[in-house]
Amino acid sequence: MATDQRDETPEVGLLEAVWRYRWSSLALILVAAVAAGAATFFVFGNVEATARFAVVDPRSTTYLRMGVSSDSSYIAYTAQRAAFAQSAGVLDRARQLLENEQKVVVDLETLRQSVTASPGTAGGIVVITSTAKTDKLAAQMANSVVAAYQILTEADAQREQEKLLKSVRSTRTRVQDDLKRAPDGSATESSLTEALVQLQLKESEATIDLAQFGGGVRFVDQANPLKITPSKVPTNIAIGLAVGTLLAIVIAFLRATNPIGTIREVTTPTGQRHKPAQPRRPLLPRPEVNGSAPARAEYDDRPTAAFERISLPAKPPEPATPALERPERPERPAPPPPIRSWPEPPPTPKSPAKTPVADEPDDDDAEPVVTIDTGATS
């Protein structure tokens, strides 16, 4: 079966394919750019602000050691303070500071989702990171969390020191009462006097420890509220345009070179598909048939017409047999004359005999007609 070269897919260049589908390609490029800008603004539009502070080593105090006795325990203590900075109490106090000092209303759940605290790579450092729509708001939230941590930590230290001072003061009161009852110059008096001095020193050291410990922070690196982070929207829009252009070129080229898409079909009102008329095939002479003259060359749109005319030889005509040379058939005996009972009618003139035609067969199967004469007269 021959293959029609007209059905092969034509070669299409990139520029031709893009120009052919220019409007759909332009729409795809614009959609990609808008999607990139919207995703950047709504999903990746948050900015970050970071604040850091150094935790006071409790080993530098006399009475506020908090169980820290080695470097490993100090690292664990730093991790605990980072978790405390992200606790509900600290975040709620930060929310109050934002509302009272910064006039910014932020709910507690937003702070939970926006603020993270983690121990830094170096020992004794806690990093507070906050995310928001603007740099100023993110910095305000981070700084408020650090301030809330200091307030609550100092309050906890004061409570611990108050317990210690209360114990020292009650002990000093008992010692003073015993000292009043002790005889002068006795050993009891001297020992009570020495204990009273020690209690006074302990009270003063506790006061110094509380002043040194303060809010449990050695220094604070606050977030800068004046920082301006450049927007990523223009950059991502440009990236979206580039990606959309590449997709448009690829899709346009695939559509232009798709063999199914190159078949131009028209849908008729009845729902059937109709192909446009194919170009007519070249003139081919028809072969001779039974010795007759060749037919006039004409168009033949049948798919196998060219194959039949070129590859199949013409059938030679059969020789015609003359009519006179055909063998004659034996004549059948004439039937006997009929018996008639009435006078015979006058004979009808016979028509001239027809010349036998060679192509018409004799009527050998015709039955004879028999007439009975009854002798009645008309």
BALOBA-1460 file (C-alpha; in Angstrom, 3 decimals):
// residues 378
<rec num="1" residu="m" x="0.000" y="0.000" z="0.000"/>
<rec num="2" residu="a" x="1.479" y="3.317" z="-1.046"/>
<rec num="3" residu="t" x="2.054" y="6.078" z="1.530"/>
<rec num="4" residu="d" x="0.778" y="9.528" z="0.711"/>
<rec num="5" residu="q" x="3.582" y="12.029" z="1.292"/>
<rec num="6" residu="r" x="1.072" y="14.789" z="1.832"/>
<rec num="7" residu="d" x="0.139" y="13.354" z="5.262"/>
<rec num="8" residu="e" x="3.631" y="13.917" z="6.660"/>
<rec num="9" residu="t" x="3.948" y="16.631" z="9.341"/>
<rec num="10" residu="p" x="5.535" y="19.799" z="7.935"/>
<rec num="11" residu="e" x="8.543" y="21.304" z="9.650"/>
<rec num="12" residu="v" x="7.695" y="24.274" z="11.889"/>
<rec num="13" residu="g" x="10.176" y="26.674" z="13.467"/>
<rec num="14" residu="l" x="9.964" y="28.102" z="16.981"/>
<rec num="15" residu="l" x="9.183" y="31.640" z="15.848"/>
<rec num="16" residu="e" x="6.518" y="30.416" z="13.441"/>
<rec num="17" residu="a" x="4.917" y="28.267" z="16.151"/>
<rec num="18" residu="v" x="4.895" y="31.122" z="18.685"/>
<rec num="19" residu="w" x="3.488" y="33.542" z="16.113"/>
<rec num="20" residu="r" x="0.778" y="31.063" z="15.170"/>
<rec num="21" residu="y" x="-0.341" y="30.774" z="18.805"/>
<rec num="22" residu="r" x="0.714" y="34.264" z="19.871"/>
<rec num="23" residu="w" x="-2.427" y="35.170" z="21.794"/>
<rec num="24" residu="s" x="-2.536" y="31.993" z="23.884"/>
<rec num="25" residu="s" x="1.226" y="32.298" z="24.475"/>
<rec num="26" residu="l" x="0.835" y="35.907" z="25.639"/>
<rec num="27" residu="a" x="-1.986" y="34.896" z="27.983"/>
<rec num="28" residu="l" x="0.170" y="32.102" z="29.459"/>
<rec num="29" residu="i" x="3.082" y="34.500" z="30.067"/>
<rec num="30" residu="l" x="0.844" y="37.029" z="31.831"/>
<rec num="31" residu="v" x="-0.761" y="34.336" z="33.981"/>
<rec num="32" residu="a" x="2.661" y="33.054" z="35.075"/>
<rec num="33" residu="a" x="3.828" y="36.574" z="35.999"/>
<rec num="34" residu="v" x="0.657" y="37.381" z="37.962"/>
<rec num="35" residu="a" x="0.804" y="34.022" z="39.780"/>
<rec num="36" residu="a" x="4.435" y="34.599" z="40.766"/>
<rec num="37" residu="g" x="3.689" y="38.110" z="42.077"/>
<rec num="38" residu="a" x="0.595" y="37.000" z="43.999"/>
<rec num="39" residu="a" x="2.399" y="34.027" z="45.558"/>
<rec num="40" residu="t" x="5.252" y="36.277" z="46.647"/>
<rec num="41" residu="f" x="2.959" y="38.892" z="48.172"/>
<rec num="42" residu="f" x="0.491" y="36.616" z="49.956"/>
<rec num="43" residu="v" x="2.565" y="33.518" z="50.750"/>
<rec num="44" residu="f" x="6.205" y="34.643" z="50.835"/>
<rec num="45" residu="g" x="5.564" y="38.289" z="51.703"/>
<rec num="46" residu="n" x="6.496" y="38.066" z="55.393"/>
<rec num="47" residu="v" x="9.745" y="39.553" z="56.667"/>
<rec num="48" residu="e" x="11.808" y="38.503" z="59.659"/>
<rec num="49" residu="a" x="13.367" y="40.384" z="62.527"/>
<rec num="50" residu="t" x="15.918" y="38.931" z="64.944"/>
<rec num="51" residu="a" x="16.812" y="39.945" z="68.469"/>
<rec num="52" residu="r" x="19.454" y="38.273" z="70.654"/>
<rec num="53" residu="f" x="20.393" y="38.365" z="74.307"/>
<rec num="54" residu="a" x="23.023" y="36.727" z="76.459"/>
<rec num="55" residu="v" x="21.903" y="34.774" z="79.484"/>
<rec num="56" residu="v" x="23.543" y="35.604" z="82.813"/>
<rec num="57" residu="d" x="25.618" y="32.725" z="84.159"/>
<rec num="58" residu="p" x="24.086" y="31.821" z="87.515"/>
<rec num="59" residu="r" x="27.473" y="30.655" z="88.745"/>
<rec num="60" residu="s" x="28.519" y="34.304" z="89.036"/>
<rec num="61" residu="t" x="26.038" y="34.759" z="91.883"/>
<rec num="62" residu="t" x="26.149" y="33.394" z="95.403"/>
<rec num="63" residu="y" x="22.575" y="32.432" z="96.017"/>
<rec num="64" residu="l" x="20.980" y="32.371" z="92.513"/>
<rec num="65" residu="r" x="22.938" y="29.490" z="91.013"/>
<rec num="66" residu="m" x="19.737" y="27.639" z="90.062"/>
<rec num="67" residu="g" x="21.481" y="24.287" z="89.984"/>
<rec num="68" residu="v" x="24.191" y="25.336" z="87.506"/>
<rec num="69" residu="s" x="27.575" y="23.925" z="88.462"/>
<rec num="70" residu="s" x="29.344" y="23.081" z="85.172"/>
<rec num="71" residu="d" x="29.516" y="24.111" z="81.530"/>
<rec num="72" residu="s" x="27.184" y="21.339" z="80.387"/>
<rec num="73" residu="s" x="24.604" y="22.340" z="82.936"/>
<rec num="74" residu="y" x="24.989" y="25.953" z="81.791"/>
<rec num="75" residu="i" x="24.169" y="24.900" z="78.188"/>
<rec num="76" residu="a" x="21.111" y="23.059" z="79.428"/>
<rec num="77" residu="y" x="20.154" y="26.132" z="81.445"/>
<rec num="78" residu="t" x="20.382" y="28.272" z="78.273"/>
<rec num="79" residu="a" x="18.051" y="25.894" z="76.414"/>
<rec num="80" residu="q" x="15.594" y="26.107" z="79.292"/>
<rec num="81" residu="r" x="15.664" y="29.911" z="79.164"/>
<rec num="82" residu="a" x="14.981" y="29.801" z="75.401"/>
<rec num="83" residu="a" x="11.928" y="27.645" z="76.011"/>
<rec num="84" residu="f" x="10.827" y="30.061" z="78.727"/>
<rec num="85" residu="a" x="11.115" y="32.980" z="76.285"/>
<rec num="86" residu="q" x="8.589" y="31.260" z="74.043"/>
<rec num="87" residu="s" x="6.176" y="30.352" z="76.832"/>
<rec num="88" residu="a" x="2.619" y="31.626" z="77.109"/>
<rec num="89" residu="g" x="3.425" y="33.896" z="80.070"/>
<rec num="90" residu="v" x="6.200" y="35.736" z="78.250"/>
<rec num="91" residu="l" x="4.178" y="36.065" z="75.034"/>
<rec num="92" residu="d" x="1.139" y="37.370" z="76.897"/>
<rec num="93" residu="r" x="3.278" y="39.983" z="78.645"/>
<rec num="94" residu="a" x="4.794" y="40.910" z="75.272"/>
<rec num="95" residu="r" x="1.279" y="41.367" z="73.891"/>
<rec num="96" residu="q" x="0.511" y="43.759" z="76.745"/>
<rec num="97" residu="l" x="3.696" y="45.730" z="76.100"/>
<rec num="98" residu="l" x="2.847" y="46.031" z="72.401"/>
<rec num="99" residu="e" x="-0.634" y="47.274" z="73.189"/>
<rec num="100" residu="n" x="0.374" y="49.694" z="75.960"/>
<rec num="101" residu="e" x="3.677" y="51.064" z="74.649"/>
<rec num="102" residu="q" x="3.622" y="50.549" z="70.889"/>
<rec num="103" residu="k" x="-0.145" y="50.848" z="70.366"/>
<rec num="104" residu="v" x="-0.073" y="47.637" z="68.345"/>
<rec num="105" residu="v" x="-2.846" y="45.108" z="68.899"/>
<rec num="106" residu="v" x="-1.709" y="41.515" z="68.375"/>
<rec num="107" residu="d" x="-3.471" y="38.480" z="69.761"/>
<rec num="108" residu="l" x="-1.707" y="35.730" z="71.646"/>
<rec num="109" residu="e" x="-2.191" y="33.094" z="68.936"/>
<rec num="110" residu="t" x="-0.547" y="35.360" z="66.346"/>
<rec num="111" residu="l" x="2.451" y="35.769" z="68.629"/>
<rec num="112" residu="r" x="2.660" y="32.004" z="69.086"/>
<rec num="113" residu="q" x="2.791" y="31.505" z="65.336"/>
<rec num="114" residu="s" x="5.108" y="34.439" z="64.622"/>
<rec num="115" residu="v" x="7.740" y="34.225" z="67.380"/>
<rec num="116" residu="t" x="10.339" y="31.497" z="67.818"/>
<rec num="117" residu="a" x="13.131" y="31.294" z="70.399"/>
<rec num="118" residu="s" x="16.132" y="29.005" z="70.160"/>
<rec num="119" residu="p" x="19.558" y="28.723" z="71.809"/>
<rec num="120" residu="g" x="22.322" y="30.091" z="69.639"/>
<rec num="121" residu="t" x="25.374" y="28.239" z="68.407"/>
<rec num="122" residu="a" x="27.493" y="29.925" z="71.069"/>
<rec num="123" residu="g" x="26.840" y="29.105" z="74.703"/>
<rec num="124" residu="g" x="24.579" y="31.404" z="76.684"/>
<rec num="125" residu="i" x="22.948" y="33.096" z="73.625"/>
<rec num="126" residu="v" x="19.202" y="33.010" z="72.938"/>
<rec num="127" residu="v" x="17.879" y="34.095" z="69.507"/>
<rec num="128" residu="i" x="14.358" y="35.519" z="69.146"/>
<rec num="129" residu="t" x="12.969" y="35.529" z="65.607"/>
<rec num="130" residu="s" x="9.637" y="37.061" z="64.634"/>
<rec num="131" residu="t" x="7.842" y="37.248" z="61.279"/>
<rec num="132" residu="a" x="5.336" y="39.866" z="60.135"/>
<rec num="133" residu="k" x="4.149" y="41.730" z="57.048"/>
<rec num="134" residu="t" x="6.411" y="44.709" z="57.749"/>
<rec num="135" residu="d" x="9.911" y="45.102" z="59.178"/>
<rec num="136" residu="k" x="8.720" y="47.496" z="61.868"/>
<rec num="137" residu="l" x="6.061" y="45.166" z="63.247"/>
<rec num="138" residu="a" x="8.425" y="42.189" z="63.216"/>
<rec num="139" residu="a" x="11.080" y="44.190" z="65.111"/>
<rec num="140" residu="q" x="8.536" y="45.437" z="67.632"/>
<rec num="141" residu="m" x="7.339" y="41.904" z="68.372"/>
<rec num="142" residu="a" x="10.875" y="40.555" z="68.809"/>
<rec num="143" residu="n" x="11.931" y="43.414" z="71.102"/>
<rec num="144" residu="s" x="8.747" y="43.137" z="73.157"/>
<rec num="145" residu="v" x="9.381" y="39.434" z="73.713"/>
<rec num="146" residu="v" x="12.908" y="40.203" z="74.984"/>
<rec num="147" residu="a" x="11.548" y="42.930" z="77.286"/>
<rec num="148" residu="a" x="8.847" y="40.603" z="78.597"/>
<rec num="149" residu="y" x="11.467" y="37.921" z="79.261"/>
<rec num="150" residu="q" x="13.560" y="40.341" z="81.293"/>
<rec num="151" residu="i" x="10.593" y="41.508" z="83.333"/>
<rec num="152" residu="l" x="9.387" y="38.025" z="84.185"/>
<rec num="153" residu="t" x="12.884" y="36.675" z="84.838"/>
<rec num="154" residu="e" x="13.655" y="39.521" z="87.212"/>
<rec num="155" residu="a" x="10.349" y="38.963" z="88.937"/>
<rec num="156" residu="d" x="11.182" y="35.281" z="89.415"/>
<rec num="157" residu="a" x="14.629" y="36.183" z="90.831"/>
<rec num="158" residu="q" x="13.068" y="38.663" z="93.204"/>
<rec num="159" residu="r" x="10.693" y="36.047" z="94.520"/>
<rec num="160" residu="e" x="13.565" y="33.661" z="95.110"/>
<rec num="161" residu="q" x="15.566" y="36.371" z="96.862"/>
<rec num="162" residu="e" x="12.561" y="37.389" z="98.910"/>
<rec num="163" residu="k" x="12.283" y="33.858" z="100.214"/>
<rec num="164" residu="l" x="15.974" y="33.859" z="101.125"/>
<rec num="165" residu="l" x="15.852" y="37.307" z="102.715"/>
<rec num="166" residu="k" x="12.739" y="36.394" z="104.662"/>
<rec num="167" residu="s" x="14.507" y="33.372" z="106.090"/>
<rec num="168" residu="v" x="17.610" y="35.438" z="106.915"/>
<rec num="169" residu="r" x="15.621" y="38.181" z="108.586"/>
<rec num="170" residu="s" x="13.598" y="35.776" z="110.693"/>
<rec num="171" residu="t" x="16.802" y="34.084" z="111.806"/>
<rec num="172" residu="r" x="18.414" y="37.436" z="112.607"/>
<rec num="173" residu="t" x="15.424" y="38.407" z="114.735"/>
<rec num="174" residu="r" x="15.748" y="35.225" z="116.834"/>
<rec num="175" residu="v" x="19.486" y="35.743" z="117.205"/>
<rec num="176" residu="q" x="18.978" y="39.291" z="118.365"/>
<rec num="177" residu="d" x="16.429" y="38.121" z="120.934"/>
<rec num="178" residu="d" x="18.830" y="35.450" z="122.218"/>
<rec num="179" residu="l" x="21.641" y="37.957" z="122.320"/>
<rec num="180" residu="k" x="19.633" y="40.227" z="124.615"/>
<rec num="181" residu="r" x="19.147" y="37.408" z="127.085"/>
<rec num="182" residu="a" x="22.748" y="36.209" z="126.957"/>
<rec num="183" residu="p" x="25.044" y="37.336" z="129.863"/>
<rec num="184" residu="d" x="27.635" y="39.931" z="129.049"/>
<rec num="185" residu="g" x="31.083" y="38.640" z="128.251"/>
<rec num="186" residu="s" x="29.970" y="35.059" z="127.963"/>
<rec num="187" residu="a" x="30.786" y="32.686" z="125.142"/>
<rec num="188" residu="t" x="27.138" y="32.563" z="124.186"/>
<rec num="189" residu="e" x="27.114" y="36.271" z="123.639"/>
<rec num="190" residu="s" x="30.176" y="36.119" z="121.421"/>
<rec num="191" residu="s" x="28.824" y="33.239" z="119.321"/>
<rec num="192" residu="l" x="25.439" y="34.938" z="118.860"/>
<rec num="193" residu="t" x="27.195" y="38.128" z="117.869"/>
<rec num="194" residu="e" x="29.213" y="36.240" z="115.259"/>
<rec num="195" residu="a" x="26.045" y="34.567" z="113.873"/>
<rec num="196" residu="l" x="24.310" y="37.921" z="113.670"/>
<rec num="197" residu="v" x="27.189" y="39.328" z="111.627"/>
<rec num="198" residu="q" x="27.046" y="36.371" z="109.249"/>
<rec num="199" residu="l" x="23.314" y="36.843" z="108.769"/>
<rec num="200" residu="q" x="23.813" y="40.491" z="107.954"/>
<rec num="201" residu="l" x="26.513" y="39.614" z="105.406"/>
<rec num="202" residu="k" x="24.231" y="36.998" z="103.835"/>
<rec num="203" residu="e" x="21.440" y="39.528" z="103.519"/>
<rec num="204" residu="s" x="23.708" y="42.051" z="101.846"/>
<rec num="205" residu="e" x="25.085" y="39.408" z="99.435"/>
<rec num="206" residu="a" x="21.576" y="38.360" z="98.494"/>
<rec num="207" residu="t" x="20.764" y="41.960" z="97.701"/>
<rec num="208" residu="i" x="23.933" y="42.258" z="95.578"/>
<rec num="209" residu="d" x="23.120" y="39.006" z="93.728"/>
<rec num="210" residu="l" x="19.695" y="40.266" z="92.878"/>
<rec num="211" residu="a" x="21.141" y="43.528" z="91.584"/>
<rec num="212" residu="q" x="23.712" y="41.685" z="89.475"/>
<rec num="213" residu="f" x="21.291" y="39.142" z="88.143"/>
<rec num="214" residu="g" x="18.637" y="41.686" z="87.319"/>
<rec num="215" residu="g" x="16.491" y="40.387" z="84.452"/>
<rec num="216" residu="g" x="18.794" y="37.402" z="83.832"/>
<rec num="217" residu="v" x="20.243" y="39.088" z="80.732"/>
<rec num="218" residu="r" x="23.824" y="40.218" z="80.338"/>
<rec num="219" residu="f" x="23.249" y="42.218" z="77.140"/>
<rec num="220" residu="v" x="20.539" y="42.580" z="74.474"/>
<rec num="221" residu="d" x="20.925" y="42.964" z="70.714"/>
<rec num="222" residu="q" x="17.572" y="44.437" z="69.722"/>
<rec num="223" residu="a" x="15.974" y="44.164" z="66.309"/>
<rec num="224" residu="n" x="16.118" y="47.300" z="64.170"/>
<rec num="225" residu="p" x="12.602" y="48.654" z="63.565"/>
<rec num="226" residu="l" x="13.923" y="51.060" z="60.904"/>
<rec num="227" residu="k" x="15.272" y="48.293" z="58.728"/>
<rec num="228" residu="i" x="13.693" y="48.076" z="55.270"/>
<rec num="229" residu="t" x="13.825" y="44.712" z="53.550"/>
<rec num="230" residu="p" x="13.678" y="45.041" z="49.769"/>
<rec num="231" residu="s" x="10.549" y="43.492" z="48.294"/>
<rec num="232" residu="k" x="10.902" y="40.261" z="46.350"/>
<rec num="233" residu="v" x="7.791" y="40.876" z="44.271"/>
<rec num="234" residu="p" x="9.545" y="42.521" z="41.247"/>
<rec num="235" residu="t" x="12.214" y="39.829" z="41.188"/>
<rec num="236" residu="n" x="9.707" y="37.012" z="41.341"/>
<rec num="237" residu="i" x="7.518" y="38.665" z="38.681"/>
<rec num="238" residu="a" x="10.541" y="38.749" z="36.370"/>
<rec num="239" residu="i" x="11.189" y="35.084" z="37.148"/>
<rec num="240" residu="g" x="7.529" y="34.320" z="36.409"/>
<rec num="241" residu="l" x="7.786" y="36.108" z="33.046"/>
<rec num="242" residu="a" x="10.861" y="34.079" z="32.129"/>
<rec num="243" residu="v" x="9.271" y="30.785" z="33.148"/>
<rec num="244" residu="g" x="6.017" y="31.684" z="31.383"/>
<rec num="245" residu="t" x="7.914" y="32.547" z="28.187"/>
<rec num="246" residu="l" x="9.699" y="29.197" z="28.193"/>
<rec num="247" residu="l" x="6.435" y="27.336" z="28.793"/>
<rec num="248" residu="a" x="4.671" y="29.307" z="26.066"/>
<rec num="249" residu="i" x="7.404" y="28.501" z="23.527"/>
<rec num="250" residu="v" x="7.400" y="24.798" z="24.379"/>
<rec num="251" residu="i" x="3.597" y="24.497" z="24.323"/>
<rec num="252" residu="a" x="3.286" y="26.451" z="21.070"/>
<rec num="253" residu="f" x="5.923" y="24.269" z="19.403"/>
<rec num="254" residu="l" x="4.239" y="21.071" z="20.587"/>
<rec num="255" residu="r" x="0.868" y="22.279" z="19.352"/>
<rec num="256" residu="a" x="2.304" y="23.266" z="15.978"/>
<rec num="257" residu="t" x="4.082" y="19.943" z="15.462"/>
<rec num="258" residu="n" x="1.304" y="17.749" z="16.806"/>
<rec num="259" residu="p" x="0.146" y="15.469" z="13.952"/>
<rec num="260" residu="i" x="-3.410" y="15.421" z="15.298"/>
<rec num="261" residu="g" x="-3.555" y="19.186" z="15.398"/>
<rec num="262" residu="t" x="-2.397" y="19.567" z="11.793"/>
<rec num="263" residu="i" x="-5.455" y="17.730" z="10.446"/>
<rec num="264" residu="r" x="-7.890" y="20.487" z="9.620"/>
<rec num="265" residu="e" x="-11.344" y="19.069" z="10.115"/>
<rec num="266" residu="v" x="-14.658" y="20.853" z="9.764"/>
<rec num="267" residu="t" x="-17.668" y="19.847" z="11.797"/>
<rec num="268" residu="t" x="-20.902" y="19.710" z="9.788"/>
<rec num="269" residu="p" x="-24.281" y="20.653" z="11.315"/>
<rec num="270" residu="t" x="-25.127" y="16.959" z="11.597"/>
<rec num="271" residu="g" x="-22.195" y="16.368" z="13.907"/>
<rec num="272" residu="q" x="-20.057" y="14.524" z="11.337"/>
<rec num="273" residu="r" x="-16.541" y="15.463" z="10.464"/>
<rec num="274" residu="h" x="-15.616" y="16.310" z="6.928"/>
<rec num="275" residu="k" x="-12.156" y="16.679" z="5.452"/>
<rec num="276" residu="p" x="-11.553" y="19.290" z="2.781"/>
<rec num="277" residu="a" x="-11.270" y="18.044" z="-0.782"/>
<rec num="278" residu="q" x="-7.936" y="16.442" z="-1.522"/>
<rec num="279" residu="p" x="-5.948" y="17.587" z="-4.567"/>
<rec num="280" residu="r" x="-6.883" y="15.626" z="-7.671"/>
<rec num="281" residu="r" x="-4.545" y="12.954" z="-8.866"/>
<rec num="282" residu="p" x="-2.699" y="13.344" z="-12.183"/>
<rec num="283" residu="l" x="-4.205" y="12.181" z="-15.478"/>
<rec num="284" residu="l" x="-3.793" y="8.487" z="-16.124"/>
<rec num="285" residu="p" x="-4.928" y="6.783" z="-19.371"/>
<rec num="286" residu="r" x="-7.335" y="3.890" z="-18.992"/>
<rec num="287" residu="p" x="-6.259" y="0.575" z="-20.558"/>
<rec num="288" residu="e" x="-7.968" y="-1.033" z="-23.505"/>
<rec num="289" residu="v" x="-10.907" y="-3.307" z="-22.688"/>
<rec num="290" residu="n" x="-11.773" y="-6.262" z="-25.015"/>
<rec num="291" residu="g" x="-9.926" y="-4.782" z="-27.941"/>
<rec num="292" residu="s" x="-11.795" y="-1.498" z="-27.809"/>
<rec num="293" residu="a" x="-10.012" y="1.803" z="-28.199"/>
<rec num="294" residu="p" x="-8.430" y="3.204" z="-25.044"/>
<rec num="295" residu="a" x="-10.768" y="5.423" z="-23.089"/>
<rec num="296" residu="r" x="-10.145" y="9.132" z="-22.850"/>
<rec num="297" residu="a" x="-7.825" y="10.092" z="-20.034"/>
<rec num="298" residu="e" x="-9.762" y="11.409" z="-17.098"/>
<rec num="299" residu="y" x="-9.429" y="11.918" z="-13.358"/>
<rec num="300" residu="d" x="-9.905" y="9.006" z="-11.038"/>
<rec num="301" residu="d" x="-9.976" y="9.788" z="-7.331"/>
<rec num="302" residu="r" x="-10.177" y="6.229" z="-6.112"/>
<rec num="303" residu="p" x="-7.329" y="5.383" z="-3.717"/>
<rec num="304" residu="t" x="-6.300" y="2.298" z="-5.731"/>
<rec num="305" residu="a" x="-6.877" y="3.708" z="-9.209"/>
<rec num="306" residu="a" x="-3.225" y="4.458" z="-9.904"/>
<rec num="307" residu="f" x="-2.195" y="1.085" z="-8.526"/>
<rec num="308" residu="e" x="-4.676" y="-0.766" z="-10.768"/>
<rec num="309" residu="r" x="-3.719" y="1.099" z="-13.912"/>
<rec num="310" residu="i" x="-0.004" y="0.853" z="-13.474"/>
<rec num="311" residu="s" x="0.531" y="-2.547" z="-11.938"/>
<rec num="312" residu="l" x="-2.248" y="-4.662" z="-13.531"/>
<rec num="313" residu="p" x="-1.869" y="-5.470" z="-17.279"/>
<rec num="314" residu="a" x="-4.874" y="-5.097" z="-19.519"/>
<rec num="315" residu="k" x="-6.791" y="-8.263" z="-20.206"/>
<rec num="316" residu="p" x="-6.398" y="-9.359" z="-23.875"/>
<rec num="317" residu="p" x="-9.670" y="-9.371" z="-25.813"/>
<rec num="318" residu="e" x="-11.223" y="-12.711" z="-26.626"/>
<rec num="319" residu="p" x="-11.553" y="-13.560" z="-30.369"/>
<rec num="320" residu="a" x="-15.074" y="-13.171" z="-31.667"/>
<rec num="321" residu="t" x="-16.657" y="-16.332" z="-33.098"/>
<rec num="322" residu="p" x="-18.589" y="-15.737" z="-36.376"/>
<rec num="323" residu="a" x="-22.256" y="-16.715" z="-36.298"/>
<rec num="324" residu="l" x="-22.034" y="-18.870" z="-39.460"/>
<rec num="325" residu="e" x="-19.247" y="-21.029" z="-38.050"/>
<rec num="326" residu="r" x="-21.276" y="-22.119" z="-35.055"/>
<rec num="327" residu="p" x="-22.460" y="-25.726" z="-35.280"/>
<rec num="328" residu="e" x="-26.075" y="-25.996" z="-36.264"/>
<rec num="329" residu="r" x="-28.416" y="-27.774" z="-33.967"/>
<rec num="330" residu="p" x="-30.472" y="-30.662" z="-35.390"/>
<rec num="331" residu="e" x="-33.973" y="-29.647" z="-36.439"/>
<rec num="332" residu="r" x="-36.814" y="-31.202" z="-34.549"/>
<rec num="333" residu="p" x="-39.547" y="-32.991" z="-36.566"/>
<rec num="334" residu="a" x="-42.561" y="-30.874" z="-37.418"/>
<rec num="335" residu="p" x="-45.702" y="-31.663" z="-35.415"/>
<rec num="336" residu="p" x="-48.669" y="-33.363" z="-37.244"/>
<rec num="337" residu="p" x="-51.394" y="-31.113" z="-38.636"/>
<rec num="338" residu="p" x="-54.207" y="-30.425" z="-36.243"/>
<rec num="339" residu="i" x="-57.592" y="-32.119" z="-36.580"/>
<rec num="340" residu="r" x="-60.215" y="-29.546" z="-37.247"/>
<rec num="341" residu="s" x="-64.020" y="-29.983" z="-37.259"/>
<rec num="342" residu="w" x="-64.811" y="-26.642" z="-38.898"/>
<rec num="343" residu="p" x="-63.646" y="-25.053" z="-42.104"/>
<rec num="344" residu="e" x="-60.232" y="-23.659" z="-41.859"/>
<rec num="345" residu="p" x="-59.911" y="-19.890" z="-42.009"/>
<rec num="346" residu="p" x="-58.156" y="-18.372" z="-44.929"/>
<rec num="347" residu="p" x="-54.444" y="-18.565" z="-44.559"/>
<rec num="348" residu="t" x="-52.771" y="-15.522" z="-43.152"/>
<rec num="349" residu="p" x="-49.968" y="-14.184" z="-45.250"/>
<rec num="350" residu="k" x="-46.742" y="-15.055" z="-43.672"/>
<rec num="351" residu="s" x="-44.304" y="-12.365" z="-42.720"/>
<rec num="352" residu="p" x="-40.958" y="-12.551" z="-44.350"/>
<rec num="353" residu="a" x="-38.601" y="-14.778" z="-42.590"/>
<rec num="354" residu="k" x="-36.258" y="-13.084" z="-40.237"/>
<rec num="355" residu="t" x="-32.606" y="-13.446" z="-40.689"/>
<rec num="356" residu="p" x="-31.275" y="-15.516" z="-37.892"/>
<rec num="357" residu="v" x="-29.127" y="-13.563" z="-35.525"/>
<rec num="358" residu="a" x="-26.018" y="-15.302" z="-34.426"/>
<rec num="359" residu="d" x="-26.048" y="-13.807" z="-30.943"/>
<rec num="360" residu="e" x="-29.736" y="-14.801" z="-30.167"/>
<rec num="361" residu="p" x="-30.234" y="-18.436" z="-29.108"/>
<rec num="362" residu="d" x="-33.007" y="-20.579" z="-30.648"/>
<rec num="363" residu="d" x="-36.142" y="-21.180" z="-28.618"/>
<rec num="364" residu="d" x="-35.665" y="-24.934" z="-28.372"/>
<rec num="365" residu="d" x="-37.711" y="-25.276" z="-25.257"/>
<rec num="366" residu="a" x="-40.983" y="-23.846" z="-26.689"/>
<rec num="367" residu="e" x="-43.901" y="-26.326" z="-26.556"/>
<rec num="368" residu="p" x="-46.050" y="-27.031" z="-29.704"/>
<rec num="369" residu="v" x="-49.679" y="-25.864" z="-29.819"/>
<rec num="370" residu="v" x="-52.279" y="-28.637" z="-30.443"/>
<rec num="371" residu="t" x="-55.697" y="-27.757" z="-31.915"/>
<rec num="372" residu="i" x="-58.641" y="-30.228" z="-31.953"/>
<rec num="373" residu="d" x="-61.170" y="-30.081" z="-34.794"/>
<rec num="374" residu="t" x="-64.697" y="-30.983" z="-33.593"/>
<rec num="375" residu="g" x="-66.358" y="-30.634" z="-37.043"/>
<rec num="376" residu="a" x="-68.785" y="-27.949" z="-35.974"/>
<rec num="377" residu="t" x="-69.567" y="-25.299" z="-38.518"/>
<rec num="378" residu="s" x="-69.694" y="-21.706" z="-37.677"/>
